[in-house]
Amino acid sequence: MAFIEVKNKKGTADKTPPSGYSSWLDFWKEKTERKATICEVRGCKGKPTIGGHVIKSGEGNKEYILPMCYSCNNKPEDKV
Ligand SMILES: [Zn+2]
């Protein structure tokens, strides 16, 4: 069950993952030691295909990586 209220961070599409990681999703898996089974956007049950850059509501500009489905990652910042 996805429960985190987040917003897509703008301007991150061309960011490349740190060396040693094949993708941002891979990076997230290594850091959290979890498996990405569902899109982490609140209310979404999509299949996570990428690690999206997001900011959580109320936490300013602190950036997180979260497993997201393709459709959530392509929503405008304020529509997630
Ligand atoms: Zn989603």
PDB file of the backbone (N, CA, C, O) and the ligand in Angstrom, with CONECT records:
HET     ZN  A 101       1
ATOM      1  N   MET A   1       0.847  -1.198   0.000  1.00  0.00           N
ATOM      2  CA  MET A   1       0.000   0.000   0.000  1.00  0.00           C
ATOM      3  C   MET A   1       0.876   1.238   0.000  1.00  0.00           C
ATOM      4  O   MET A   1       1.720   1.431   0.875  1.00  0.00           O
ATOM      5  N   ALA A   2       0.656   2.050  -0.980  1.00  0.00           N
ATOM      6  CA  ALA A   2       1.439   3.289  -1.064  1.00  0.00           C
ATOM      7  C   ALA A   2       0.799   4.346  -0.170  1.00  0.00           C
ATOM      8  O   ALA A   2      -0.425   4.476  -0.134  1.00  0.00           O
ATOM      9  N   PHE A   3       1.621   5.096   0.548  1.00  0.00           N
ATOM     10  CA  PHE A   3       1.036   6.008   1.529  1.00  0.00           C
ATOM     11  C   PHE A   3       1.757   7.331   1.639  1.00  0.00           C
ATOM     12  O   PHE A   3       1.300   8.209   2.372  1.00  0.00           O
ATOM     13  N   ILE A   4       2.836   7.508   0.961  1.00  0.00           N
ATOM     14  CA  ILE A   4       3.623   8.718   1.151  1.00  0.00           C
ATOM     15  C   ILE A   4       3.149   9.833   0.213  1.00  0.00           C
ATOM     16  O   ILE A   4       3.027   9.640  -0.997  1.00  0.00           O
ATOM     17  N   GLU A   5       2.892  10.974   0.791  1.00  0.00           N
ATOM     18  CA  GLU A   5       2.471  12.111  -0.020  1.00  0.00           C
ATOM     19  C   GLU A   5       3.703  12.879  -0.500  1.00  0.00           C
ATOM     20  O   GLU A   5       4.439  13.459   0.298  1.00  0.00           O
ATOM     21  N   VAL A   6       3.907  12.872  -1.785  1.00  0.00           N
ATOM     22  CA  VAL A   6       5.124  13.465  -2.326  1.00  0.00           C
ATOM     23  C   VAL A   6       4.816  14.294  -3.566  1.00  0.00           C
ATOM     24  O   VAL A   6       3.727  14.230  -4.135  1.00  0.00           O
ATOM     25  N   LYS A   7       5.806  15.064  -3.956  1.00  0.00           N
ATOM     26  CA  LYS A   7       5.720  15.795  -5.210  1.00  0.00           C
ATOM     27  C   LYS A   7       6.934  15.439  -6.053  1.00  0.00           C
ATOM     28  O   LYS A   7       8.035  15.239  -5.540  1.00  0.00           O
ATOM     29  N   ASN A   8       6.709  15.367  -7.333  1.00  0.00           N
ATOM     30  CA  ASN A   8       7.847  15.164  -8.220  1.00  0.00           C
ATOM     31  C   ASN A   8       8.747  16.379  -8.170  1.00  0.00           C
ATOM     32  O   ASN A   8       8.275  17.516  -8.176  1.00  0.00           O
ATOM     33  N   LYS A   9      10.029  16.136  -8.122  1.00  0.00           N
ATOM     34  CA  LYS A   9      10.972  17.240  -8.171  1.00  0.00           C
ATOM     35  C   LYS A   9      11.287  17.547  -9.628  1.00  0.00           C
ATOM     36  O   LYS A   9      11.552  16.646 -10.424  1.00  0.00           O
ATOM     37  N   LYS A  10      11.255  18.809  -9.954  1.00  0.00           N
ATOM     38  CA  LYS A  10      11.500  19.197 -11.349  1.00  0.00           C
ATOM     39  C   LYS A  10      12.985  19.182 -11.679  1.00  0.00           C
ATOM     40  O   LYS A  10      13.835  19.335 -10.802  1.00  0.00           O
ATOM     41  N   GLY A  11      13.270  18.999 -12.931  1.00  0.00           N
ATOM     42  CA  GLY A  11      14.643  19.143 -13.412  1.00  0.00           C
ATOM     43  C   GLY A  11      15.560  18.012 -13.023  1.00  0.00           C
ATOM     44  O   GLY A  11      16.773  18.210 -12.938  1.00  0.00           O
ATOM     45  N   THR A  12      15.022  16.834 -12.784  1.00  0.00           N
ATOM     46  CA  THR A  12      15.871  15.722 -12.375  1.00  0.00           C
ATOM     47  C   THR A  12      15.974  14.638 -13.437  1.00  0.00           C
ATOM     48  O   THR A  12      16.670  13.639 -13.253  1.00  0.00           O
ATOM     49  N   ALA A  13      15.285  14.840 -14.538  1.00  0.00           N
ATOM     50  CA  ALA A  13      15.199  13.782 -15.548  1.00  0.00           C
ATOM     51  C   ALA A  13      16.559  13.360 -16.089  1.00  0.00           C
ATOM     52  O   ALA A  13      16.758  12.199 -16.445  1.00  0.00           O
ATOM     53  N   ASP A  14      17.490  14.301 -16.149  1.00  0.00           N
ATOM     54  CA  ASP A  14      18.777  13.948 -16.734  1.00  0.00           C
ATOM     55  C   ASP A  14      19.837  13.646 -15.676  1.00  0.00           C
ATOM     56  O   ASP A  14      21.015  13.497 -16.002  1.00  0.00           O
ATOM     57  N   LYS A  15      19.430  13.556 -14.428  1.00  0.00           N
ATOM     58  CA  LYS A  15      20.396  13.181 -13.392  1.00  0.00           C
ATOM     59  C   LYS A  15      20.761  11.716 -13.559  1.00  0.00           C
ATOM     60  O   LYS A  15      19.892  10.871 -13.775  1.00  0.00           O
ATOM     61  N   THR A  16      22.030  11.424 -13.459  1.00  0.00           N
ATOM     62  CA  THR A  16      22.439  10.032 -13.593  1.00  0.00           C
ATOM     63  C   THR A  16      22.746   9.460 -12.210  1.00  0.00           C
ATOM     64  O   THR A  16      23.210  10.177 -11.323  1.00  0.00           O
ATOM     65  N   PRO A  17      22.487   8.172 -12.033  1.00  0.00           N
ATOM     66  CA  PRO A  17      22.739   7.553 -10.732  1.00  0.00           C
ATOM     67  C   PRO A  17      24.221   7.543 -10.381  1.00  0.00           C
ATOM     68  O   PRO A  17      25.068   7.606 -11.272  1.00  0.00           O
ATOM     69  N   PRO A  18      24.542   7.465  -9.086  1.00  0.00           N
ATOM     70  CA  PRO A  18      25.945   7.386  -8.666  1.00  0.00           C
ATOM     71  C   PRO A  18      26.628   6.177  -9.302  1.00  0.00           C
ATOM     72  O   PRO A  18      25.976   5.196  -9.658  1.00  0.00           O
ATOM     73  N   SER A  19      27.936   6.263  -9.436  1.00  0.00           N
ATOM     74  CA  SER A  19      28.635   5.149 -10.068  1.00  0.00           C
ATOM     75  C   SER A  19      28.468   3.891  -9.232  1.00  0.00           C
ATOM     76  O   SER A  19      28.480   3.939  -8.001  1.00  0.00           O
ATOM     77  N   GLY A  20      28.316   2.788  -9.904  1.00  0.00           N
ATOM     78  CA  GLY A  20      28.092   1.524  -9.223  1.00  0.00           C
ATOM     79  C   GLY A  20      26.627   1.127  -9.201  1.00  0.00           C
ATOM     80  O   GLY A  20      26.287   0.003  -8.830  1.00  0.00           O
ATOM     81  N   TYR A  21      25.758   2.051  -9.599  1.00  0.00           N
ATOM     82  CA  TYR A  21      24.327   1.751  -9.633  1.00  0.00           C
ATOM     83  C   TYR A  21      23.827   1.866 -11.068  1.00  0.00           C
ATOM     84  O   TYR A  21      24.154   2.809 -11.788  1.00  0.00           O
ATOM     85  N   SER A  22      23.029   0.884 -11.460  1.00  0.00           N
ATOM     86  CA  SER A  22      22.568   0.882 -12.838  1.00  0.00           C
ATOM     87  C   SER A  22      21.387   1.831 -13.043  1.00  0.00           C
ATOM     88  O   SER A  22      21.103   2.248 -14.165  1.00  0.00           O
ATOM     89  N   SER A  23      20.717   2.160 -11.967  1.00  0.00           N
ATOM     90  CA  SER A  23      19.570   3.067 -12.077  1.00  0.00           C
ATOM     91  C   SER A  23      19.273   3.634 -10.701  1.00  0.00           C
ATOM     92  O   SER A  23      19.810   3.169  -9.696  1.00  0.00           O
ATOM     93  N   TRP A  24      18.414   4.644 -10.665  1.00  0.00           N
ATOM     94  CA  TRP A  24      18.014   5.199  -9.362  1.00  0.00           C
ATOM     95  C   TRP A  24      17.203   4.188  -8.567  1.00  0.00           C
ATOM     96  O   TRP A  24      17.231   4.184  -7.336  1.00  0.00           O
ATOM     97  N   LEU A  25      16.484   3.334  -9.279  1.00  0.00           N
ATOM     98  CA  LEU A  25      15.730   2.293  -8.574  1.00  0.00           C
ATOM     99  C   LEU A  25      16.686   1.312  -7.903  1.00  0.00           C
ATOM    100  O   LEU A  25      16.460   0.874  -6.775  1.00  0.00           O
ATOM    101  N   ASP A  26      17.741   0.982  -8.606  1.00  0.00           N
ATOM    102  CA  ASP A  26      18.789   0.123  -8.079  1.00  0.00           C
ATOM    103  C   ASP A  26      19.422   0.770  -6.837  1.00  0.00           C
ATOM    104  O   ASP A  26      19.659   0.103  -5.829  1.00  0.00           O
ATOM    105  N   PHE A  27      19.686   2.064  -6.929  1.00  0.00           N
ATOM    106  CA  PHE A  27      20.231   2.844  -5.819  1.00  0.00           C
ATOM    107  C   PHE A  27      19.315   2.749  -4.599  1.00  0.00           C
ATOM    108  O   PHE A  27      19.775   2.506  -3.483  1.00  0.00           O
ATOM    109  N   TRP A  28      18.027   2.942  -4.820  1.00  0.00           N
ATOM    110  CA  TRP A  28      17.044   2.869  -3.725  1.00  0.00           C
ATOM    111  C   TRP A  28      17.049   1.491  -3.066  1.00  0.00           C
ATOM    112  O   TRP A  28      17.020   1.384  -1.840  1.00  0.00           O
ATOM    113  N   LYS A  29      17.086   0.443  -3.879  1.00  0.00           N
ATOM    114  CA  LYS A  29      17.088  -0.924  -3.345  1.00  0.00           C
ATOM    115  C   LYS A  29      18.299  -1.162  -2.466  1.00  0.00           C
ATOM    116  O   LYS A  29      18.190  -1.772  -1.403  1.00  0.00           O
ATOM    117  N   GLU A  30      19.461  -0.681  -2.908  1.00  0.00           N
ATOM    118  CA  GLU A  30      20.684  -0.873  -2.131  1.00  0.00           C
ATOM    119  C   GLU A  30      20.628  -0.111  -0.812  1.00  0.00           C
ATOM    120  O   GLU A  30      21.037  -0.623   0.230  1.00  0.00           O
ATOM    121  N   LYS A  31      20.118   1.114  -0.868  1.00  0.00           N
ATOM    122  CA  LYS A  31      20.098   1.962   0.329  1.00  0.00           C
ATOM    123  C   LYS A  31      19.083   1.495   1.353  1.00  0.00           C
ATOM    124  O   LYS A  31      19.335   1.561   2.556  1.00  0.00           O
ATOM    125  N   THR A  32      17.949   1.029   0.889  1.00  0.00           N
ATOM    126  CA  THR A  32      16.870   0.684   1.812  1.00  0.00           C
ATOM    127  C   THR A  32      16.861  -0.803   2.142  1.00  0.00           C
ATOM    128  O   THR A  32      16.231  -1.226   3.112  1.00  0.00           O
ATOM    129  N   GLU A  33      17.562  -1.597   1.331  1.00  0.00           N
ATOM    130  CA  GLU A  33      17.524  -3.048   1.462  1.00  0.00           C
ATOM    131  C   GLU A  33      16.097  -3.568   1.394  1.00  0.00           C
ATOM    132  O   GLU A  33      15.734  -4.534   2.065  1.00  0.00           O
ATOM    133  N   ARG A  34      15.306  -2.913   0.579  1.00  0.00           N
ATOM    134  CA  ARG A  34      13.939  -3.363   0.341  1.00  0.00           C
ATOM    135  C   ARG A  34      13.798  -3.710  -1.130  1.00  0.00           C
ATOM    136  O   ARG A  34      14.637  -3.366  -1.963  1.00  0.00           O
ATOM    137  N   LYS A  35      12.705  -4.405  -1.417  1.00  0.00           N
ATOM    138  CA  LYS A  35      12.398  -4.678  -2.806  1.00  0.00           C
ATOM    139  C   LYS A  35      11.312  -3.716  -3.262  1.00  0.00           C
ATOM    140  O   LYS A  35      10.370  -3.432  -2.522  1.00  0.00           O
ATOM    141  N   ALA A  36      11.447  -3.231  -4.455  1.00  0.00           N
ATOM    142  CA  ALA A  36      10.430  -2.335  -4.996  1.00  0.00           C
ATOM    143  C   ALA A  36       9.306  -3.174  -5.573  1.00  0.00           C
ATOM    144  O   ALA A  36       9.437  -3.775  -6.639  1.00  0.00           O
ATOM    145  N   THR A  37       8.194  -3.201  -4.843  1.00  0.00           N
ATOM    146  CA  THR A  37       7.084  -4.031  -5.291  1.00  0.00           C
ATOM    147  C   THR A  37       5.903  -3.205  -5.771  1.00  0.00           C
ATOM    148  O   THR A  37       5.070  -3.681  -6.543  1.00  0.00           O
ATOM    149  N   ILE A  38       5.837  -1.961  -5.305  1.00  0.00           N
ATOM    150  CA  ILE A  38       4.702  -1.119  -5.679  1.00  0.00           C
ATOM    151  C   ILE A  38       5.157   0.337  -5.746  1.00  0.00           C
ATOM    152  O   ILE A  38       6.077   0.752  -5.041  1.00  0.00           O
ATOM    153  N   CYS A  39       4.505   1.084  -6.593  1.00  0.00           N
ATOM    154  CA  CYS A  39       4.762   2.519  -6.678  1.00  0.00           C
ATOM    155  C   CYS A  39       4.473   3.147  -5.314  1.00  0.00           C
ATOM    156  O   CYS A  39       3.425   2.891  -4.719  1.00  0.00           O
ATOM    157  N   GLU A  40       5.409   3.974  -4.816  1.00  0.00           N
ATOM    158  CA  GLU A  40       5.283   4.506  -3.454  1.00  0.00           C
ATOM    159  C   GLU A  40       4.461   5.787  -3.380  1.00  0.00           C
ATOM    160  O   GLU A  40       4.322   6.370  -2.305  1.00  0.00           O
ATOM    161  N   VAL A  41       3.932   6.217  -4.477  1.00  0.00           N
ATOM    162  CA  VAL A  41       3.096   7.413  -4.449  1.00  0.00           C
ATOM    163  C   VAL A  41       1.748   7.077  -3.816  1.00  0.00           C
ATOM    164  O   VAL A  41       1.150   6.042  -4.112  1.00  0.00           O
ATOM    165  N   ARG A  42       1.286   7.954  -2.950  1.00  0.00           N
ATOM    166  CA  ARG A  42       0.067   7.701  -2.195  1.00  0.00           C
ATOM    167  C   ARG A  42      -1.115   7.397  -3.117  1.00  0.00           C
ATOM    168  O   ARG A  42      -1.413   8.149  -4.045  1.00  0.00           O
ATOM    169  N   GLY A  43      -1.769   6.290  -2.837  1.00  0.00           N
ATOM    170  CA  GLY A  43      -2.964   5.947  -3.589  1.00  0.00           C
ATOM    171  C   GLY A  43      -2.711   5.200  -4.879  1.00  0.00           C
ATOM    172  O   GLY A  43      -3.655   4.782  -5.550  1.00  0.00           O
ATOM    173  N   CYS A  44      -1.449   5.025  -5.234  1.00  0.00           N
ATOM    174  CA  CYS A  44      -1.123   4.364  -6.499  1.00  0.00           C
ATOM    175  C   CYS A  44      -0.762   2.907  -6.246  1.00  0.00           C
ATOM    176  O   CYS A  44      -0.116   2.577  -5.251  1.00  0.00           O
ATOM    177  N   LYS A  45      -1.184   2.049  -7.152  1.00  0.00           N
ATOM    178  CA  LYS A  45      -0.823   0.636  -7.030  1.00  0.00           C
ATOM    179  C   LYS A  45      -0.040   0.183  -8.245  1.00  0.00           C
ATOM    180  O   LYS A  45       0.007  -1.002  -8.576  1.00  0.00           O
ATOM    181  N   GLY A  46       0.571   1.151  -8.898  1.00  0.00           N
ATOM    182  CA  GLY A  46       1.305   0.847 -10.119  1.00  0.00           C
ATOM    183  C   GLY A  46       2.562   0.046  -9.858  1.00  0.00           C
ATOM    184  O   GLY A  46       3.033  -0.059  -8.725  1.00  0.00           O
ATOM    185  N   LYS A  47       3.091  -0.511 -10.920  1.00  0.00           N
ATOM    186  CA  LYS A  47       4.334  -1.274 -10.847  1.00  0.00           C
ATOM    187  C   LYS A  47       5.496  -0.281 -10.929  1.00  0.00           C
ATOM    188  O   LYS A  47       5.571   0.505 -11.873  1.00  0.00           O
ATOM    189  N   PRO A  48       6.404  -0.312  -9.945  1.00  0.00           N
ATOM    190  CA  PRO A  48       7.519   0.630  -9.973  1.00  0.00           C
ATOM    191  C   PRO A  48       8.529   0.263 -11.048  1.00  0.00           C
ATOM    192  O   PRO A  48       9.073  -0.841 -11.046  1.00  0.00           O
ATOM    193  N   THR A  49       8.773   1.165 -11.940  1.00  0.00           N
ATOM    194  CA  THR A  49       9.713   0.883 -13.014  1.00  0.00           C
ATOM    195  C   THR A  49      10.950   1.773 -12.926  1.00  0.00           C
ATOM    196  O   THR A  49      11.967   1.496 -13.561  1.00  0.00           O
ATOM    197  N   ILE A  50      10.858   2.834 -12.142  1.00  0.00           N
ATOM    198  CA  ILE A  50      12.001   3.745 -12.030  1.00  0.00           C
ATOM    199  C   ILE A  50      12.104   4.276 -10.600  1.00  0.00           C
ATOM    200  O   ILE A  50      11.160   4.173  -9.817  1.00  0.00           O
ATOM    201  N   GLY A  51      13.249   4.838 -10.280  1.00  0.00           N
ATOM    202  CA  GLY A  51      13.399   5.553  -9.016  1.00  0.00           C
ATOM    203  C   GLY A  51      13.217   7.032  -9.304  1.00  0.00           C
ATOM    204  O   GLY A  51      14.034   7.645  -9.990  1.00  0.00           O
ATOM    205  N   GLY A  52      12.150   7.597  -8.780  1.00  0.00           N
ATOM    206  CA  GLY A  52      11.857   9.000  -9.055  1.00  0.00           C
ATOM    207  C   GLY A  52      12.397   9.913  -7.970  1.00  0.00           C
ATOM    208  O   GLY A  52      12.463   9.531  -6.802  1.00  0.00           O
ATOM    209  N   HIS A  53      12.784  11.125  -8.362  1.00  0.00           N
ATOM    210  CA  HIS A  53      13.213  12.137  -7.394  1.00  0.00           C
ATOM    211  C   HIS A  53      11.988  12.880  -6.906  1.00  0.00           C
ATOM    212  O   HIS A  53      11.233  13.442  -7.699  1.00  0.00           O
ATOM    213  N   VAL A  54      11.795  12.880  -5.613  1.00  0.00           N
ATOM    214  CA  VAL A  54      10.610  13.536  -5.065  1.00  0.00           C
ATOM    215  C   VAL A  54      10.983  14.369  -3.850  1.00  0.00           C
ATOM    216  O   VAL A  54      12.058  14.219  -3.269  1.00  0.00           O
ATOM    217  N   ILE A  55      10.070  15.245  -3.486  1.00  0.00           N
ATOM    218  CA  ILE A  55      10.170  15.922  -2.196  1.00  0.00           C
ATOM    219  C   ILE A  55       8.900  15.601  -1.425  1.00  0.00           C
ATOM    220  O   ILE A  55       7.814  15.556  -2.002  1.00  0.00           O
ATOM    221  N   LYS A  56       9.032  15.379  -0.124  1.00  0.00           N
ATOM    222  CA  LYS A  56       7.861  15.078   0.692  1.00  0.00           C
ATOM    223  C   LYS A  56       7.207  16.377   1.137  1.00  0.00           C
ATOM    224  O   LYS A  56       7.885  17.380   1.359  1.00  0.00           O
ATOM    225  N   SER A  57       5.890  16.352   1.266  1.00  0.00           N
ATOM    226  CA  SER A  57       5.181  17.544   1.728  1.00  0.00           C
ATOM    227  C   SER A  57       5.694  17.959   3.089  1.00  0.00           C
ATOM    228  O   SER A  57       5.871  17.119   3.971  1.00  0.00           O
ATOM    229  N   GLY A  58       5.932  19.230   3.267  1.00  0.00           N
ATOM    230  CA  GLY A  58       6.323  19.743   4.571  1.00  0.00           C
ATOM    231  C   GLY A  58       7.784  19.587   4.909  1.00  0.00           C
ATOM    232  O   GLY A  58       8.201  19.918   6.019  1.00  0.00           O
ATOM    233  N   GLU A  59       8.571  19.090   3.973  1.00  0.00           N
ATOM    234  CA  GLU A  59       9.996  18.926   4.273  1.00  0.00           C
ATOM    235  C   GLU A  59      10.876  19.770   3.368  1.00  0.00           C
ATOM    236  O   GLU A  59      12.033  19.431   3.121  1.00  0.00           O
ATOM    237  N   GLY A  60      10.331  20.853   2.885  1.00  0.00           N
ATOM    238  CA  GLY A  60      11.113  21.770   2.074  1.00  0.00           C
ATOM    239  C   GLY A  60      11.640  21.102   0.826  1.00  0.00           C
ATOM    240  O   GLY A  60      10.902  20.425   0.110  1.00  0.00           O
ATOM    241  N   ASN A  61      12.912  21.294   0.570  1.00  0.00           N
ATOM    242  CA  ASN A  61      13.485  20.789  -0.674  1.00  0.00           C
ATOM    243  C   ASN A  61      14.297  19.525  -0.495  1.00  0.00           C
ATOM    244  O   ASN A  61      15.056  19.144  -1.386  1.00  0.00           O
ATOM    245  N   LYS A  62      14.149  18.871   0.641  1.00  0.00           N
ATOM    246  CA  LYS A  62      14.886  17.633   0.852  1.00  0.00           C
ATOM    247  C   LYS A  62      14.449  16.607  -0.194  1.00  0.00           C
ATOM    248  O   LYS A  62      13.261  16.373  -0.413  1.00  0.00           O
ATOM    249  N   GLU A  63      15.437  16.018  -0.818  1.00  0.00           N
ATOM    250  CA  GLU A  63      15.147  15.156  -1.961  1.00  0.00           C
ATOM    251  C   GLU A  63      15.221  13.684  -1.588  1.00  0.00           C
ATOM    252  O   GLU A  63      16.124  13.255  -0.870  1.00  0.00           O
ATOM    253  N   TYR A  64      14.276  12.934  -2.076  1.00  0.00           N
ATOM    254  CA  TYR A  64      14.242  11.495  -1.844  1.00  0.00           C
ATOM    255  C   TYR A  64      14.154  10.761  -3.171  1.00  0.00           C
ATOM    256  O   TYR A  64      13.679  11.295  -4.173  1.00  0.00           O
ATOM    257  N   ILE A  65      14.617   9.544  -3.148  1.00  0.00           N
ATOM    258  CA  ILE A  65      14.374   8.644  -4.270  1.00  0.00           C
ATOM    259  C   ILE A  65      13.281   7.673  -3.838  1.00  0.00           C
ATOM    260  O   ILE A  65      13.347   7.098  -2.752  1.00  0.00           O
ATOM    261  N   LEU A  66      12.306   7.499  -4.667  1.00  0.00           N
ATOM    262  CA  LEU A  66      11.249   6.542  -4.371  1.00  0.00           C
ATOM    263  C   LEU A  66      10.942   5.730  -5.615  1.00  0.00           C
ATOM    264  O   LEU A  66      10.995   6.241  -6.734  1.00  0.00           O
ATOM    265  N   PRO A  67      10.618   4.455  -5.409  1.00  0.00           N
ATOM    266  CA  PRO A  67      10.169   3.662  -6.547  1.00  0.00           C
ATOM    267  C   PRO A  67       8.843   4.227  -7.054  1.00  0.00           C
ATOM    268  O   PRO A  67       7.919   4.460  -6.275  1.00  0.00           O
ATOM    269  N   MET A  68       8.763   4.438  -8.330  1.00  0.00           N
ATOM    270  CA  MET A  68       7.552   5.004  -8.911  1.00  0.00           C
ATOM    271  C   MET A  68       7.216   4.297 -10.205  1.00  0.00           C
ATOM    272  O   MET A  68       8.087   3.756 -10.886  1.00  0.00           O
ATOM    273  N   CYS A  69       5.922   4.312 -10.533  1.00  0.00           N
ATOM    274  CA  CYS A  69       5.539   3.811 -11.836  1.00  0.00           C
ATOM    275  C   CYS A  69       5.756   4.911 -12.875  1.00  0.00           C
ATOM    276  O   CYS A  69       5.930   6.083 -12.540  1.00  0.00           O
ATOM    277  N   TYR A  70       5.742   4.510 -14.110  1.00  0.00           N
ATOM    278  CA  TYR A  70       6.010   5.440 -15.185  1.00  0.00           C
ATOM    279  C   TYR A  70       5.024   6.604 -15.173  1.00  0.00           C
ATOM    280  O   TYR A  70       5.404   7.757 -15.375  1.00  0.00           O
ATOM    281  N   SER A  71       3.775   6.290 -14.936  1.00  0.00           N
ATOM    282  CA  SER A  71       2.765   7.333 -15.017  1.00  0.00           C
ATOM    283  C   SER A  71       2.899   8.363 -13.896  1.00  0.00           C
ATOM    284  O   SER A  71       2.720   9.556 -14.141  1.00  0.00           O
ATOM    285  N   CYS A  72       3.208   7.931 -12.681  1.00  0.00           N
ATOM    286  CA  CYS A  72       3.413   8.893 -11.588  1.00  0.00           C
ATOM    287  C   CYS A  72       4.626   9.767 -11.847  1.00  0.00           C
ATOM    288  O   CYS A  72       4.601  10.968 -11.575  1.00  0.00           O
ATOM    289  N   ASN A  73       5.670   9.180 -12.365  1.00  0.00           N
ATOM    290  CA  ASN A  73       6.885   9.954 -12.597  1.00  0.00           C
ATOM    291  C   ASN A  73       6.685  11.032 -13.647  1.00  0.00           C
ATOM    292  O   ASN A  73       7.421  12.018 -13.677  1.00  0.00           O
ATOM    293  N   ASN A  74       5.714  10.853 -14.490  1.00  0.00           N
ATOM    294  CA  ASN A  74       5.497  11.826 -15.551  1.00  0.00           C
ATOM    295  C   ASN A  74       4.382  12.830 -15.253  1.00  0.00           C
ATOM    296  O   ASN A  74       4.006  13.634 -16.106  1.00  0.00           O
ATOM    297  N   LYS A  75       3.872  12.764 -14.044  1.00  0.00           N
ATOM    298  CA  LYS A  75       2.881  13.769 -13.662  1.00  0.00           C
ATOM    299  C   LYS A  75       3.587  15.084 -13.345  1.00  0.00           C
ATOM    300  O   LYS A  75       4.730  15.091 -12.889  1.00  0.00           O
ATOM    301  N   PRO A  76       2.904  16.182 -13.587  1.00  0.00           N
ATOM    302  CA  PRO A  76       3.498  17.476 -13.201  1.00  0.00           C
ATOM    303  C   PRO A  76       3.699  17.521 -11.698  1.00  0.00           C
ATOM    304  O   PRO A  76       3.034  16.808 -10.946  1.00  0.00           O
ATOM    305  N   GLU A  77       4.609  18.354 -11.276  1.00  0.00           N
ATOM    306  CA  GLU A  77       5.047  18.433  -9.881  1.00  0.00           C
ATOM    307  C   GLU A  77       3.885  18.536  -8.893  1.00  0.00           C
ATOM    308  O   GLU A  77       3.889  17.864  -7.862  1.00  0.00           O
ATOM    309  N   ASP A  78       2.911  19.356  -9.193  1.00  0.00           N
ATOM    310  CA  ASP A  78       1.858  19.606  -8.201  1.00  0.00           C
ATOM    311  C   ASP A  78       0.643  18.694  -8.355  1.00  0.00           C
ATOM    312  O   ASP A  78      -0.379  18.909  -7.703  1.00  0.00           O
ATOM    313  N   LYS A  79       0.747  17.689  -9.201  1.00  0.00           N
ATOM    314  CA  LYS A  79      -0.416  16.829  -9.413  1.00  0.00           C
ATOM    315  C   LYS A  79      -0.228  15.441  -8.814  1.00  0.00           C
ATOM    316  O   LYS A  79      -1.101  14.583  -8.952  1.00  0.00           O
ATOM    317  N   VAL A  80       0.888  15.215  -8.159  1.00  0.00           N
ATOM    318  CA  VAL A  80       1.119  13.879  -7.592  1.00  0.00           C
ATOM    319  C   VAL A  80       0.358  13.732  -6.293  1.00  0.00           C
ATOM    320  O   VAL A  80       0.420  12.680  -5.657  1.00  0.00           O
TER     321      VAL A  80
HETATM  322 ZN    ZN A 101       2.348   5.310  -9.456  1.00  0.00          ZN2+
END
